């Protein structure tokens, strides 16, 4: 079985694959001070408690946007699984032509998403919107050129900024409000964050179509923890919550 691990700024997302089928997904809060033993014991425990054998793990692929955790995670894989993990980063075979001015600046999760998107739609231009701690919007051409994209504060970050940066605005649940014109402070905040984000994503997608694809209609994929919240918005052709894990599994195949 293949273990895939995505270390994000807020959460660690993991997946266990049997060939190309994902049998298990799990999450854990990201903590930069977590030791290799804590990570190793957690990984073995969550696999075992879900009815799988940790010793059946044959390969491990990781991506991380928290460099402080990379050493602990790599050490945990060696000690508790006897496997050296593949970390998707500069120099890893990805099948992409990265057009960033400095390819090392591209987040490993964005690269993994692109790999997963290409596997799903190998003959289409792609826009991938990842709704996590940050919201990223990336453009990938039919020729597998990763053109770059946009990065904006995510929904939780935007909500937190309102709470901490103002004297009276409360923290509220991130949810789709019934109407855009809220008649309470809670509804008004939810509307601003939710519908404001729709506007952000729609505008970036429209501009990418014109500037990056010459007006060609790309496939727009939504992914990340908040993607399902926008399922009825009409923004996405498909929502694939585990896209980054799918990309990590494919990256492992490319680097064997």
C-alpha positions as CSV (number, residue, x, y, z in Angstrom):
1,X,0.0,0.0,0.0
2,X,1.1,3.6,-0.6
3,X,1.0,6.2,2.1
4,X,0.7,9.9,1.0
5,X,1.0,12.8,3.3
6,X,0.3,16.5,2.7
7,X,1.6,18.8,5.4
8,X,-0.3,22.1,5.2
9,X,-0.1,25.2,7.4
10,X,-3.1,24.2,9.4
11,X,-3.6,20.5,8.9
12,X,-1.8,17.3,7.9
13,X,-3.9,15.4,5.3
14,X,-3.0,11.7,4.8
15,X,-4.2,9.0,2.5
16,X,-3.6,5.3,2.1
17,X,-3.8,3.8,-1.4
18,X,-4.3,0.3,-2.6
19,X,-2.8,0.8,-6.1
20,X,-4.9,3.8,-7.5
21,X,-7.8,3.4,-5.1
22,X,-7.7,5.5,-1.9
23,X,-8.9,3.3,1.0
24,X,-8.3,5.7,3.9
25,X,-8.0,9.5,4.5
26,X,-7.1,11.1,7.8
27,X,-6.3,14.5,9.2
28,X,-4.2,15.9,12.1
29,X,-3.5,19.4,13.3
30,X,-0.1,20.7,12.0
31,X,2.4,21.5,14.8
32,X,5.9,22.5,13.8
33,X,7.2,21.2,17.1
34,X,5.9,17.6,16.7
35,X,8.7,15.0,17.1
36,X,9.4,12.2,14.7
37,X,8.2,9.7,17.4
38,X,4.9,11.5,17.8
39,X,4.4,11.5,14.0
40,X,5.5,7.9,13.6
41,X,3.2,6.6,16.4
42,X,0.3,8.6,15.1
43,X,0.7,7.3,11.5
44,X,0.9,3.7,12.6
45,X,-1.9,4.1,15.0
46,X,-4.3,5.8,12.6
47,X,-3.6,3.1,9.9
48,X,-4.0,0.3,12.4
49,X,-7.2,1.7,14.0
50,X,-8.9,1.9,10.6
51,X,-8.4,-1.8,10.0
52,X,-5.2,-1.7,7.9
53,X,-1.7,-3.2,8.6
54,X,1.0,-0.4,8.9
55,X,3.6,-3.0,7.8
56,X,1.8,-3.3,4.4
57,X,3.0,0.2,3.5
58,X,5.5,-0.2,0.7
59,X,6.0,3.4,-0.4
60,X,5.6,6.9,1.1
61,X,5.2,10.2,-0.8
62,X,5.0,13.6,1.0
63,X,4.6,17.3,0.2
64,X,5.0,20.0,2.8
65,X,4.7,23.8,3.0
66,X,6.0,23.7,6.6
67,X,9.8,23.1,6.3
68,X,10.2,22.8,10.0
69,X,8.3,19.5,10.0
70,X,10.2,17.9,7.1
71,X,13.0,16.4,9.1
72,X,10.7,14.9,11.7
73,X,8.4,13.5,9.1
74,X,11.2,11.9,7.1
75,X,12.7,10.5,10.2
76,X,9.3,9.1,11.3
77,X,9.0,7.3,8.0
78,X,12.4,5.7,8.3
79,X,12.0,4.7,11.9
80,X,8.4,3.5,11.9
81,X,7.9,2.2,8.4
82,X,11.5,1.4,7.3
83,X,10.9,3.5,4.2
84,X,12.6,6.6,2.8
85,X,9.8,9.0,1.9
86,X,9.7,10.9,-1.4
87,X,9.3,14.6,-0.8
88,X,7.9,16.4,-3.9
89,X,10.2,19.5,-4.3
90,X,12.6,21.1,-6.8
91,X,14.4,18.3,-8.6
92,X,11.6,15.8,-8.3
93,X,10.3,14.3,-11.5
94,X,6.8,15.8,-12.0
95,X,6.1,15.7,-15.8
96,X,5.5,19.5,-15.6
97,X,7.3,22.3,-17.3
98,X,7.4,24.9,-14.6
99,X,7.3,28.4,-15.9
100,X,7.7,30.2,-12.6
101,X,10.7,32.6,-12.6
102,X,12.1,30.6,-9.8
103,X,10.7,27.0,-9.8
104,X,11.8,26.5,-6.3
105,X,9.3,29.0,-5.1
106,X,6.3,26.9,-6.1
107,X,4.6,25.3,-3.2
108,X,4.9,21.5,-3.2
109,X,1.2,21.1,-2.7
110,X,0.5,23.2,-5.8
111,X,2.7,20.9,-7.8
112,X,1.1,17.8,-6.4
113,X,-2.3,19.3,-7.3
114,X,-1.2,19.9,-10.8
115,X,0.1,16.4,-11.2
116,X,-3.2,15.0,-10.0
117,X,-5.2,17.3,-12.2
118,X,-3.2,16.2,-15.3
119,X,-3.7,12.5,-14.5
120,X,-7.5,13.1,-14.4
121,X,-7.6,15.4,-17.5
122,X,-4.5,14.7,-19.5
123,X,-5.7,16.4,-22.7
124,X,-7.2,19.6,-21.3
125,X,-6.1,23.0,-20.0
126,X,-6.6,23.2,-16.3
127,X,-7.4,25.7,-13.6
128,X,-7.0,24.3,-10.1
129,X,-8.5,26.1,-7.1
130,X,-7.3,24.9,-3.7
131,X,-9.4,26.2,-0.8
132,X,-7.3,25.6,2.2
133,X,-5.4,27.9,4.7
134,X,-4.7,30.0,1.7
135,X,-6.8,29.9,-1.5
136,X,-4.6,29.2,-4.5
137,X,-5.6,29.4,-8.2
138,X,-3.2,27.7,-10.6
139,X,-3.1,27.4,-14.4
140,X,-1.7,24.4,-16.2
141,X,-1.8,24.1,-20.0
142,X,-2.6,21.1,-22.2
143,X,1.1,20.9,-22.9
144,X,1.7,20.3,-19.1
145,X,3.1,23.8,-18.6
146,X,2.6,25.0,-15.0
147,X,2.2,28.7,-15.7
148,X,1.7,29.9,-12.1
149,X,-1.3,31.4,-10.5
150,X,-2.7,33.5,-7.7
151,X,-2.6,33.2,-3.9
152,X,-5.1,34.9,-1.6
153,X,-6.1,34.5,2.1
154,X,-8.3,31.5,2.7
155,X,-11.8,31.6,4.2
156,X,-10.6,30.8,7.8
157,X,-7.7,33.3,7.5
158,X,-10.1,36.0,6.3
159,X,-12.6,35.3,9.1
160,X,-9.7,35.3,11.7
161,X,-8.5,38.7,10.3
162,X,-11.9,40.2,10.9
163,X,-12.1,38.8,14.4
164,X,-8.6,39.8,15.5
165,X,-8.3,43.1,13.6
166,X,-11.6,44.7,14.8
167,X,-12.9,45.6,18.3
168,X,-16.5,44.4,18.0
169,X,-16.8,41.8,15.2
170,X,-17.3,38.3,16.5
171,X,-15.9,35.0,15.3
172,X,-18.6,33.1,13.3
173,X,-19.0,29.8,11.6
174,X,-17.9,29.6,8.0
175,X,-21.0,28.8,6.1
176,X,-23.1,29.7,3.1
177,X,-25.6,32.3,4.1
178,X,-29.1,32.2,2.7
179,X,-28.8,35.7,1.2
180,X,-26.0,38.1,0.3
181,X,-27.5,41.1,2.1
182,X,-27.3,40.0,5.7
183,X,-29.6,41.5,8.3
184,X,-27.4,40.6,11.3
185,X,-23.7,41.0,11.9
186,X,-23.2,37.2,11.8
187,X,-25.0,37.0,8.4
188,X,-23.1,40.0,7.1
189,X,-19.7,38.5,7.9
190,X,-20.7,35.2,6.4
191,X,-21.9,36.9,3.3
192,X,-18.7,38.9,2.9
193,X,-16.5,35.9,3.3
194,X,-18.5,33.5,1.3
195,X,-19.8,35.6,-1.6
196,X,-16.6,37.7,-1.6
197,X,-14.6,34.5,-2.2
198,X,-16.9,33.5,-5.0
199,X,-16.2,36.8,-6.6
200,X,-12.5,36.4,-6.1
201,X,-12.5,32.9,-7.7
202,X,-14.8,33.8,-10.6
203,X,-12.7,36.9,-11.5
204,X,-9.4,35.0,-11.4
205,X,-10.8,32.1,-13.4
206,X,-12.1,34.5,-16.0
207,X,-8.8,36.4,-16.3
208,X,-6.8,33.2,-16.5
209,X,-9.0,32.0,-19.4
210,X,-8.2,35.2,-21.3
211,X,-4.6,35.8,-20.3
212,X,-3.2,32.2,-20.0
213,X,-5.3,30.1,-22.4
214,X,-6.2,32.6,-25.2
215,X,-9.9,32.3,-24.5
216,X,-9.9,28.4,-24.5
217,X,-12.2,27.0,-21.9
218,X,-10.2,25.0,-19.3
219,X,-11.4,22.4,-16.9
220,X,-11.8,24.1,-13.5
221,X,-11.1,21.8,-10.5
222,X,-12.0,22.6,-6.9
223,X,-10.0,21.0,-4.1
224,X,-9.1,21.5,-0.5
225,X,-11.0,21.5,2.8
226,X,-13.5,24.2,1.9
227,X,-14.2,23.2,-1.7
228,X,-17.5,21.4,-1.0
229,X,-18.9,24.6,0.5
230,X,-19.0,26.0,-3.0
231,X,-20.4,22.9,-4.7
232,X,-23.6,24.7,-5.9
233,X,-21.8,27.8,-7.0
234,X,-21.3,26.6,-10.6
235,X,-17.6,27.6,-10.4
236,X,-16.1,24.1,-10.7
237,X,-16.4,21.4,-13.4
238,X,-15.4,18.9,-10.7
239,X,-14.5,18.9,-7.0
240,X,-11.8,16.5,-6.1
241,X,-11.1,16.9,-2.3
242,X,-8.1,14.5,-2.3
243,X,-6.4,15.8,-5.5
244,X,-3.2,16.5,-3.7
245,X,-3.0,12.9,-2.4
246,X,-3.7,11.6,-5.9
247,X,-0.9,13.8,-7.2
248,X,1.5,12.5,-4.6
249,X,0.7,8.9,-5.6
250,X,1.4,9.7,-9.3
251,X,4.6,11.5,-8.4
252,X,5.8,8.4,-6.7
253,X,5.2,6.4,-9.9
254,X,7.1,9.0,-11.9
255,X,10.1,8.8,-9.6
256,X,10.5,5.0,-9.3
